[in-house]
Amino acid sequence: MTANEFYNTLKDRFRQVLKDHQIENEQVTIICRALTPEETIGKTRRQDFPIISGKDIMIEAAFRGSRGQAFTDAPSAFSGPLSEILEADIAGDARARGLFIATVNAVMCHLGLCCGTVHCRTEGPELCAGDLLLFLRKSYADRRRIALIGYQPAMLEMLSNSEFDVRVLDLNPVNIGQIRYGVTVEHGVDAYESVVSGGTDLILCTGSTVCNGTIVNYLNLDTEVLFFGTTLAGPAVLMELNRVCFAQNYS
């Protein structure tokens, strides 16, 4: 599936949800803004979360009191009708894509079609990593070699100290080549084939790939892909993607 096909399908399916719930023509207003790191994740023990140290920003959309977030490197603010969001070029415009994803999460949350649309805060990321380890031990006990796509320090430390073998890919040059929690962070493009096709049993992929456009690299692979995080909450439902997230417990 190409990026254009993915985003066109995503938009069509979201539009159908709006039609099914008879809100596609309502003049509701979406308000979207960028959040500060503290608003997003609170005061955490560690300071190497991408939200704190990276160039990406969390944006948040509000729809009838429900919130939806998206982690993007092209943040922008917006206030206007839902119809304007639907007409945006989400395949070709990264800013429009971030707004659209945040909006999808807010609306889908309001409709009760997804959960975990707001990032966990303060101790949440550490607790979430612990929940993920329990989940992996229960559901994927036979998978020993895990590829972590996207530098998520709490998850990486958890995996590196567990019975699982882990390799990690990232696109941030600050992280690439560095040893973090005993694991060398590898280049997300240069090492892609080696990691993804190199005997990996399970791929844990950040949902923020839906905003930077690289999500299509992790679709229809021979190896099972399990997406994580808040950004993909609504899109995962619409596109029938496997997702694990415990943010709703710690937001």
Backbone torsions as a table, in degrees:
resi	resn	phi	psi	omega
1	MET	NA	128.5	177.8
2	THR	-79.0	167.3	178.4
3	ALA	-61.7	-42.8	179.2
4	ASN	-60.3	-43.5	179.5
5	GLU	-63.7	-42.0	-179.3
6	PHE	-61.8	-51.9	-175.3
7	TYR	-71.2	-33.3	175.6
8	ASN	-65.8	-40.6	177.6
9	THR	-65.8	-42.7	178.2
10	LEU	-58.6	-45.9	-179.3
11	LYS	-65.5	-42.6	-179.9
12	ASP	-61.8	-41.1	-178.8
13	ARG	-70.8	-35.4	176.4
14	PHE	-67.8	-41.4	177.5
15	ARG	-59.9	-38.4	178.9
16	GLN	-66.5	-37.8	176.3
17	VAL	-60.6	-43.7	179.1
18	LEU	-63.0	-39.7	179.0
19	LYS	-66.7	-43.7	-179.6
20	ASP	-60.6	-32.6	-179.7
21	HIS	-97.9	7.5	174.4
22	GLN	56.6	42.1	177.1
23	ILE	-124.1	7.1	-175.2
24	GLU	-66.3	-25.2	-177.5
25	ASN	-105.6	4.0	-179.3
26	GLU	-74.7	142.5	179.9
27	GLN	-87.8	57.4	176.5
28	VAL	-80.3	155.3	-178.4
29	THR	-109.4	130.0	173.8
30	ILE	-98.4	129.0	176.0
31	ILE	-114.5	123.8	-176.1
32	CYS	-131.2	136.1	179.5
33	ARG	-149.3	161.8	176.5
34	ALA	-82.1	145.4	179.0
35	LEU	-104.8	150.7	171.8
36	THR	-75.4	159.7	177.3
37	PRO	-54.8	-39.9	-178.8
38	GLU	-68.9	-36.7	175.7
39	GLU	-62.7	-36.3	-175.5
40	THR	-75.8	-51.4	-167.8
41	ILE	-121.6	-3.7	179.9
42	GLY	75.6	-156.4	178.7
43	LYS	-102.9	104.4	-174.6
44	THR	-98.8	158.2	178.8
45	ARG	-63.8	-44.8	-179.6
46	ARG	-98.3	153.2	-175.7
47	GLN	-115.5	15.9	-177.1
48	ASP	-107.3	18.5	171.4
49	PHE	-66.9	141.1	179.3
50	PRO	-55.1	-32.2	179.3
51	ILE	-61.7	-33.3	-178.0
52	ILE	-89.0	-44.6	-170.7
53	SER	-102.8	-12.9	-174.3
54	GLY	-95.1	-175.3	-179.4
55	LYS	-93.5	-10.2	179.8
56	ASP	-78.6	152.2	-175.6
57	ILE	-127.4	144.8	173.5
58	MET	-89.3	127.7	172.4
59	ILE	-110.8	155.4	-176.0
60	GLU	-133.5	133.2	175.6
61	ALA	-108.4	146.4	177.5
62	ALA	-119.8	131.7	178.7
63	PHE	-137.9	108.8	178.0
64	ARG	51.2	42.3	177.1
65	GLY	88.0	-8.6	177.0
66	SER	-97.7	146.5	-177.2
67	ARG	-114.0	144.4	174.6
68	GLY	-138.5	137.6	-176.1
69	GLN	-119.1	160.6	176.3
70	ALA	-149.0	134.7	-179.3
71	PHE	-95.1	113.9	-171.1
72	THR	-140.3	153.9	174.6
73	ASP	-95.6	6.0	179.2
74	ALA	-132.1	66.8	-175.7
75	PRO	-73.8	148.9	174.2
76	SER	-156.6	162.8	179.5
77	ALA	-104.9	154.1	-178.2
78	PHE	-157.0	143.9	170.3
79	SER	-145.9	116.0	-176.5
80	GLY	177.0	-175.5	-176.5
81	PRO	-72.8	153.1	178.4
82	LEU	-59.2	-33.9	-179.2
83	SER	-60.5	-32.5	179.2
84	GLU	-69.9	-37.4	176.0
85	ILE	-61.9	-39.6	-177.1
86	LEU	-68.8	-24.1	-177.4
87	GLU	-90.0	-5.1	-176.1
88	ALA	-71.8	153.9	178.2
89	ASP	-85.5	85.6	-175.0
90	ILE	-78.0	-16.7	176.6
91	ALA	-78.7	-36.9	-173.9
92	GLY	-102.6	-13.6	-174.9
93	ASP	-121.1	109.6	-176.4
94	ALA	-63.7	-35.5	178.6
95	ARG	-66.1	-45.3	177.8
96	ALA	-62.3	-35.9	-179.2
97	ARG	-64.5	-44.2	178.6
98	GLY	-61.3	-44.6	177.7
99	LEU	-60.7	-43.2	-178.5
100	PHE	-63.4	-46.2	-178.1
101	ILE	-63.7	-44.1	177.8
102	ALA	-61.3	-39.9	179.2
103	THR	-65.9	-44.6	176.5
104	VAL	-55.0	-45.2	-178.7
105	ASN	-64.4	-42.5	-179.8
106	ALA	-65.5	-45.7	-177.4
107	VAL	-68.6	-44.9	-179.6
108	MET	-64.1	-36.4	175.9
109	CYS	-64.0	-45.8	179.4
110	HIS	-59.2	-36.6	-178.3
111	LEU	-82.5	-3.2	179.7
112	GLY	75.5	23.0	-176.6
113	LEU	-96.3	-10.7	175.7
114	CYS	-155.1	167.3	177.0
115	CYS	-138.7	173.6	-179.4
116	GLY	69.7	44.9	-178.2
117	THR	-96.0	-1.5	179.7
118	VAL	-124.8	130.1	-174.2
119	HIS	-60.4	142.8	175.2
120	CYS	-67.8	152.8	-171.3
121	ARG	-127.7	158.1	173.4
122	THR	56.9	-105.9	178.7
123	GLU	-83.5	-6.5	-176.0
124	GLY	-54.0	-48.5	-178.7
125	PRO	-58.7	-37.0	178.3
126	GLU	-69.2	-43.5	178.8
127	LEU	-65.5	-38.6	178.4
128	CYS	-62.7	-41.1	178.3
129	ALA	-62.7	-39.0	176.6
130	GLY	-64.4	-40.8	176.9
131	ASP	-62.6	-39.3	-180.0
132	LEU	-64.0	-40.9	179.1
133	LEU	-61.2	-44.1	177.8
134	LEU	-61.9	-40.2	179.3
135	PHE	-63.6	-44.6	-179.6
136	LEU	-64.6	-41.6	180.0
137	ARG	-64.5	-32.8	-179.3
138	LYS	-81.8	-42.3	-171.6
139	SER	-99.6	-22.0	-175.5
140	TYR	-135.1	42.2	-176.8
141	ALA	-62.2	-24.6	-178.5
142	ASP	-88.6	-1.3	179.5
143	ARG	-100.0	115.3	-175.8
144	ARG	-102.6	-30.7	-175.5
145	ARG	-104.2	110.4	-174.3
146	ILE	-113.9	135.1	172.8
147	ALA	-102.8	123.2	177.1
148	LEU	-99.5	115.7	-178.4
149	ILE	-100.0	109.1	-176.0
150	GLY	105.7	126.5	-177.6
151	TYR	-73.6	108.5	176.1
152	GLN	-125.3	101.8	-167.3
153	PRO	-60.5	-39.7	-179.4
154	ALA	-65.0	-41.2	178.7
155	MET	-69.3	-40.4	-179.1
156	LEU	-64.7	-44.2	178.6
157	GLU	-63.0	-41.8	178.5
158	MET	-60.0	-47.2	-178.5
159	LEU	-67.1	-39.9	-177.4
160	SER	-67.9	-24.1	179.3
161	ASN	-97.6	6.7	-177.4
162	SER	-103.6	-174.3	177.1
163	GLU	-77.5	-5.8	-178.9
164	PHE	-85.8	148.4	170.9
165	ASP	-93.2	134.5	-174.4
166	VAL	-132.2	140.0	167.2
167	ARG	-121.8	148.2	-175.2
168	VAL	-129.7	135.2	175.7
169	LEU	-111.4	144.7	176.5
170	ASP	-151.9	159.8	179.7
171	LEU	-106.9	-7.2	-178.7
172	ASN	-80.9	118.2	-178.3
173	PRO	-60.7	-21.0	177.3
174	VAL	-65.9	-31.3	-177.0
175	ASN	-94.3	-31.7	-172.6
176	ILE	-61.2	129.9	179.5
177	GLY	86.8	-8.9	-179.6
178	GLN	-87.3	147.9	175.0
179	ILE	-91.2	116.9	-179.0
180	ARG	-122.8	119.5	-179.8
181	TYR	55.6	38.0	176.3
182	GLY	82.0	6.0	-177.4
183	VAL	-124.3	133.3	177.4
184	THR	-79.1	126.8	177.6
185	VAL	-78.2	121.5	-175.5
186	GLU	-101.0	158.6	-176.5
187	HIS	-68.7	127.6	-175.0
188	GLY	-63.2	-22.1	178.2
189	VAL	-101.9	-52.9	-174.4
190	ASP	-63.2	-35.9	-176.3
191	ALA	-100.8	7.9	-175.7
192	TYR	-55.6	-54.1	-176.7
193	GLU	-62.6	-42.1	-178.6
194	SER	-61.9	-41.8	-177.3
195	VAL	-79.1	-50.1	-174.7
196	VAL	-70.2	-37.3	-177.4
197	SER	-105.1	6.4	-174.7
198	GLY	-95.2	44.5	176.8
199	GLY	83.6	18.2	177.6
200	THR	-70.3	137.3	-179.2
201	ASP	-92.7	-25.8	-177.7
202	LEU	-155.4	139.1	177.7
203	ILE	-111.5	121.1	172.8
204	LEU	-100.0	112.1	-171.4
205	CYS	-118.9	130.6	178.0
206	THR	-62.7	137.7	179.1
207	GLY	-69.7	-12.9	179.1
208	SER	-67.9	-10.5	174.4
209	THR	-61.8	-21.0	177.7
210	VAL	-70.1	-22.2	178.5
211	CYS	-90.7	-35.4	-178.5
212	ASN	-88.7	-2.3	173.9
213	GLY	90.0	-5.0	-176.7
214	THR	-85.9	0.1	-177.8
215	ILE	-58.6	-30.8	-178.2
216	VAL	-65.5	-17.4	177.1
217	ASN	-75.2	-10.1	-176.2
218	TYR	-121.8	24.9	175.9
219	LEU	-109.5	145.0	174.9
220	ASN	57.3	39.6	176.0
221	LEU	-90.1	159.8	176.3
222	ASP	-67.9	-33.4	178.5
223	THR	-85.8	139.4	179.5
224	GLU	-65.0	137.3	178.8
225	VAL	-114.2	129.8	177.1
226	LEU	-119.6	112.3	-179.5
227	PHE	-82.9	151.0	178.0
228	PHE	-134.8	160.5	174.3
229	GLY	105.0	168.7	-175.0
230	THR	-79.8	-31.3	-172.6
231	THR	-57.3	-36.1	-174.6
232	LEU	-92.9	8.7	-173.0
233	ALA	-51.6	-59.8	-179.3
234	GLY	-71.8	-48.5	178.8
235	PRO	-57.5	-33.2	179.7
236	ALA	-62.9	-38.4	177.8
237	VAL	-67.6	-46.6	-176.9
238	LEU	-65.5	-36.1	-175.5
239	MET	-100.8	5.7	176.5
240	GLU	56.8	51.4	178.9
241	LEU	-105.6	144.4	177.5
242	ASN	-72.3	129.4	-178.2
243	ARG	-141.6	141.4	173.0
244	VAL	-126.5	134.8	179.9
245	CYS	-162.9	141.3	179.2
246	PHE	-119.2	18.0	-174.4
247	ALA	-60.3	-31.8	-178.0
248	GLN	-62.8	-18.6	178.8
249	ASN	-84.7	-18.5	-170.6
250	TYR	-132.0	12.5	-177.9
251	SER	-66.8	NA	NA
